[in-house]
Amino acid sequence: MTESASSSSTSDLAAQVAAIRWYHSIDLGGGLVTPGVDETPYRLARLDLPASFAGQSVLDIGAWDGFFSFEAERRGATRVVAADYFSWHGDGWGRKAGFELARRTLGSHVEDVDVDVMDLSPERLGTFDVVFFLGVLYHLRHPLLALERVASVTRGTLILETVVDMVGIRRPAAAFYPERELNGDPTNWWGPNVPAVEGMLKAVGFADVRAVTPLPSWPHRAARAVSYALRGKNRLGPAFRQDRAVFHARKGRA
C-alpha cells in the first residue's frame, strides 16, 4: 500500500470512528483510540484478570463495544463470545456499529450473539470456562433471577463488576432506585451491598466467592463524596455510601 493510500485508509477509519457514539475506549492501532466515555483502562486494572486465558472459552455478557471481549482474545482465549441486546439495539446507549467496526479493524475472531440476559441458557449458548458480567447487574429489574441465568452458562469462573450501595452495612441489603436516583439514569434499578452480592452468588451455585478489590476506607470515601457533591456529580449521602466492586466466583467446592 502506498503512503497516500495508507493515509486515506487511516482518515477513512477515523471518520468511521467519529460517526459512532462509543462507550469503551479501544485501541484500534496506528494511534487511533475510540473516544469512549468509560474509564476502560481503569476498569480493566480493577478486574484482576489472569494474564492468560489460553485453552479457555470466554463469554462476555453485556459486551457493548467489545473491549473486554477483545481483551480476552488478546490474552489467548480459544473462543470468545460477545453477548448483548440492550446496547446493540438502540434502546440504551447506541447500536452494534462500534463493536462491528472494532472487530473488523482488529481482525478479531470474537463471535457475537444478540441475546438478553434473561434469555441466557446452556441450550442456546453452551457453557463457558470464564464469564464476564461487567457493569450489568444494577441495570436489571430482577438481579437474582439474572444471576441464575448467568450461572447456568458458567462452568468455571464468573467475573462480576457492579455498583454497590449501602457500603459498610454488614448484613445483606440493597438500595432500590425506582426512578433516577442513581446518576440520573432510569435504567439503574438496584445497588446491592457487598454481602448481598456475595450471598446472591452463593445462592445461585457459586461455592467460592470473593470480592477482589477492597473498597476505599471511609475517610477516602468521605473526601470523594464531598468532591462529587461540590462538582454536582452526586449528592453527598449517596456518594458516600456507593461504590463499585469486583467479584470472582467459582463453581465447585470452596
N, C-alpha and C positions, 0 to 999 in steps of 0.2 A: 504493500500500500504506500502510495506517495505521501509526502508530508502534508500536502494540501488536502488530499483525500482523508488522511487521518484527522486533520484539523476540522474538516467538515463533519466527519463522523462524531467527533467529540462535541462539537457545537450542537449537532442534532440530538445527541443523547442529553446534553444539558437542557435543551429546550423541552424534551420529553419529561425530564425530572421536574422542571419548573412548573409544568402544567398539572402536576399531581399534588394533592394535599397529603403530606407524609406525616405519619406518627413516629416511625422509627428512623433513627439516623444510621444509614447503611453505607459503608464504604464501597463504592462501585468500582474503585480503581482509577488510576490516572488523575488522582487528586479530586475526584468528584464524590462528594458525600451528600446523601439525601438530607434535606432540611427538616428533619423530624422535630416535633416539639417535645418528644420524650427524651429524658436523660438516659439514653440507651446504654452507653458505656458504663455509667454509674450503676444501673440496674444489673448489668451483666456481672460486674465485680461483686455485687452483694449475693449472687446466687450460689456461690461456692461450687461451681460445676467442676467435674473431674476434667483433667487435662485431655483425656482421650475417651471417645465413645466407640473405639474400634470394636467391631464384632457385635455391636448393639443396634437395635432398632429404636427410633425415637418418634414420638407423636407430640406435636406442638399444638395444643388446643387454644384457640383464640390467637392464631398466628399473626393476624393483621398484615403488616408489610413483610413479615417473614424473617426479621433479623435473627431471632433465636433458632429458627429452623435452619437457616444458612450457617449459623454458628455451630450447631450440632453436626452438620455435614462437614464443616471445616475441621472439626475435631475427630473426624474419622468414622462417624456412624455409617453402618452398612445400608441402612434405609431410613429416610426421614419423611414423615407425612405432616404437612401443614393443614390444619383443620380450622375452619372459621365459617361463619354465616353472617352474623350481625354486622361485622365490619366490612364484609365483602359485598353486601347487597344494598348499601346506601342508607340503611336505617340509622346508622350511627355516624361515625367519622367520615367515611368515604366509601370507596369501592375497592375492587380487587386489582386495579391497574398498577398500584405500587408494587405489590407482590409479584405480579407477572413481569413487570419491567425489570425488577431487581433479579429475578430468577434468570431471565433471558440474558441480561448483561453479565451476570456472574458465571454463566454457563453451568448453572446448578441443575442437579437431578432430583431436587426435592419434589415429592409428589404433592398434590393438593386434593382436598375433598371438601365440598361445601356441606357442612353438617352443623346443626345446632347442638349445643351441649346436651340438651335433654334427649337428643336422638342418638347419642353415642351408645354403641353396643359392640360386643365382640363379633356378633354375626355380621355387622356392617363393616367394621374396620379391622377385626382381628385384635390381637393383644400385643403390647409393646414392652420392651425391656425398660425403657425410660419414657415418662410422660411429663411434659411441661404444662403447667396450668398457671399462667402468669398474668396477674392483673385482671382476672376474670371473676373470681368468686363473689366479690362485693357488688358486682353488677347483676347478680341473679336473684330473682324473687324467691327461689327455693334452693338455698345453698346446700342443705344436707342431701336432698334428692339429687342435685347436680353432682355432688361428690360420690354418690352411689354409682352414677353413670361413668364418672371418671375412673373409679376403682375397677369397674368391670372391664376396662380396656388396658389396665395396668397389671403386668405380671411381675414387675420388678420394683422400680423406684418411681415415686411421684415427686416432682419438684414444684412446689406451690409458692406463689408470691401474692400477697394481698394486702389491702388496707386492714389495719386493726384499730379498734376503738376501745374505750374503757381500759386503757393501759394502766396497770397497777392493781386492778381488781383480780383477786386470786381465784375466785370461783368462775366457772364458765359463764359468760354473759355476752350479749350482743346488742349493739345500738341499731335501731331501725330508722331508716330515712324515708318517710313516705312521700316527701316532695323533693326539695332541692337543698337539703341540709348539708350534704357533703359536696363541697366545691361547686355548688350551683348546678349540679348535673342530675337531671331526673332519672338517669339510668343507674344511679348508685342506690342500692337498697339496704345493704347490711354492713355493719362494721363489727364483726366478732372480735373478742379479745383473744390473746394467745392461748389460754386454757380452753376456750371454746373451739378454736381451730384444731388444737391437738385432740380434743375429745371427739369432734366430728370425724376426724381422720381415723381414729381408732374404731369408732362405731361402724364405719363402712369397710373395715377389714385390714387396715394397716396396723401391724403389730409394733413396728419400730418407728416412732415419730419424734422428730426433734426440730426445734427452732434453731437455725444455723447462724443467724445474725442477731447478736444481742441488741436489744433496744437501748437507745440512749438513756443516760441517767436523768433523774428528774430535774437537776439544775440545767442540764443541756436542753431538755425539752421545754423548760420554763423560758429560757432565753430565746429559744427558737419561736415559741408561741408569741412572745412579745414582739419579735421581729416580724412575724407573719401578720399580727394584728395591726402594727404600725403601717405596713405596706398594703393593707386591705386584702391580703390573700386568704385570711380566715379570721374567725372570731377567737378571742383569747382562750376561752374554755375548751372548745373543740380542738384547737390547735395543740393544746397541752396534752389532751388525752388520746389523740390519734397519732398513728404512725404507719409504717409499712413493715411487714415481716416476711421472712422466707422460711419455709419448712421443707425438710426432706422426710419422706415417709416411705417405708419399705414393706412389701408383703412378706409373710413368713413369720417366724418366731423372732421376738425381740431379743 
